[in-house]
């Protein structure tokens, strides 16, 4: 089986201001005018901000998030923190309960953001 290489139009993003990916993937990938940020744990929102900023984007340009919860009973508390972090940004969001998360954290978040100003 031949090795797969990343297409030249896809640009990996890395920053020392967030933990390195714990698997064979990037912290984020720029594709055209978008950046796709991998799931962030622990200190998920601070790490998400750091990766977004390293990509040239920011929290105000997030288009969509996916939140992974260990327990959906935490949804209201997470929603309150989420609202404080994202403010009035009218973004799309999904929340999913999962059986287990990496490093046994209770919360993980990934996002898609615009790179346009």
C-alpha positions as CSV (number, residue, x, y, z in Angstrom):
1,X,0.0,0.0,0.0
2,X,1.4,3.4,-1.0
3,X,1.7,6.3,1.5
4,X,-0.8,9.1,1.1
5,X,0.5,12.6,1.0
6,X,-1.3,15.8,1.9
7,X,-2.4,17.7,-1.2
8,X,-0.4,20.9,-1.7
9,X,-3.6,23.0,-1.4
10,X,-4.1,21.8,2.2
11,X,-1.8,23.7,4.7
12,X,-1.3,22.2,8.2
13,X,-1.4,24.6,11.1
14,X,0.6,24.0,14.2
15,X,1.2,26.1,17.3
16,X,3.2,25.6,20.5
17,X,0.4,27.6,22.3
18,X,-1.8,24.5,22.4
19,X,-0.9,20.8,23.0
20,X,0.4,18.9,20.0
21,X,-2.0,16.5,18.4
22,X,-2.0,13.1,20.2
23,X,-2.4,11.1,17.0
24,X,-1.3,11.2,13.4
25,X,-3.1,14.4,12.5
26,X,-2.7,18.1,12.5
27,X,-4.0,20.7,15.0
28,X,-5.7,22.3,12.1
29,X,-5.8,22.4,8.3
30,X,-6.3,25.4,6.1
31,X,-8.3,24.6,2.9
32,X,-9.1,27.6,0.7
33,X,-10.8,30.3,2.8
34,X,-11.5,27.9,5.7
35,X,-9.6,26.4,8.5
36,X,-10.7,23.1,10.1
37,X,-9.6,22.7,13.7
38,X,-9.2,19.3,15.2
39,X,-10.8,18.4,18.5
40,X,-9.3,20.3,21.3
41,X,-8.8,18.9,24.8
42,X,-8.0,19.8,27.8
43,X,-8.5,23.5,28.3
44,X,-10.5,23.0,25.1
45,X,-11.6,26.6,24.5
46,X,-8.2,28.2,25.2
47,X,-6.6,25.7,22.9
48,X,-9.2,26.3,20.2
49,X,-8.5,30.0,20.4
50,X,-4.7,29.4,20.1
51,X,-5.0,27.2,17.1
52,X,-7.5,29.6,15.4
53,X,-5.1,32.5,16.0
54,X,-2.1,30.4,14.6
55,X,-4.1,29.8,11.5
56,X,-4.8,33.5,10.9
57,X,-8.4,33.3,12.0
58,X,-10.1,34.0,15.3
59,X,-13.1,33.0,17.5
60,X,-15.3,35.7,15.8
61,X,-14.9,33.9,12.4
62,X,-16.0,30.5,13.6
63,X,-18.8,29.1,11.3
64,X,-19.5,25.7,12.9
65,X,-18.6,23.8,16.0
66,X,-19.0,20.3,17.1
67,X,-19.0,19.6,20.8
68,X,-18.4,16.1,22.2
69,X,-19.7,15.5,25.7
70,X,-19.1,12.5,27.9
71,X,-22.4,13.2,29.6
72,X,-25.3,15.1,27.9
73,X,-26.4,16.0,31.4
74,X,-23.5,18.6,31.2
75,X,-25.1,20.2,28.2
76,X,-26.6,23.2,30.1
77,X,-23.4,24.0,31.9
78,X,-21.4,23.6,28.7
79,X,-23.8,25.9,26.9
80,X,-23.4,28.6,29.5
81,X,-19.6,28.5,29.1
82,X,-19.9,28.2,25.3
83,X,-22.1,31.3,25.2
84,X,-19.6,33.3,27.3
85,X,-16.8,32.3,25.0
86,X,-18.4,32.8,21.6
87,X,-20.6,35.8,22.7
88,X,-23.0,37.1,20.0
89,X,-21.3,35.1,17.2
90,X,-24.3,33.5,15.4
91,X,-22.6,30.2,14.5
92,X,-23.8,26.7,13.8
93,X,-23.3,24.1,16.5
94,X,-23.9,20.5,17.2
95,X,-23.5,18.6,20.5
96,X,-23.0,14.9,20.7
97,X,-22.8,12.5,23.7
98,X,-20.0,10.0,23.3
99,X,-19.0,6.9,25.3
100,X,-15.4,8.0,25.8
101,X,-13.0,10.9,24.8
102,X,-9.2,10.9,24.5
103,X,-7.4,11.2,27.9
104,X,-10.8,10.6,29.5
105,X,-11.8,14.3,29.3
106,X,-15.4,15.3,29.7
107,X,-15.5,17.8,26.8
108,X,-14.0,18.2,23.4
109,X,-14.6,20.8,20.7
110,X,-13.7,21.1,17.0
111,X,-14.6,23.8,14.6
112,X,-14.6,25.2,11.1
113,X,-13.7,28.9,10.7
114,X,-13.3,31.5,7.9
115,X,-9.9,32.9,7.1
116,X,-11.4,35.9,5.4
117,X,-11.4,39.2,7.2
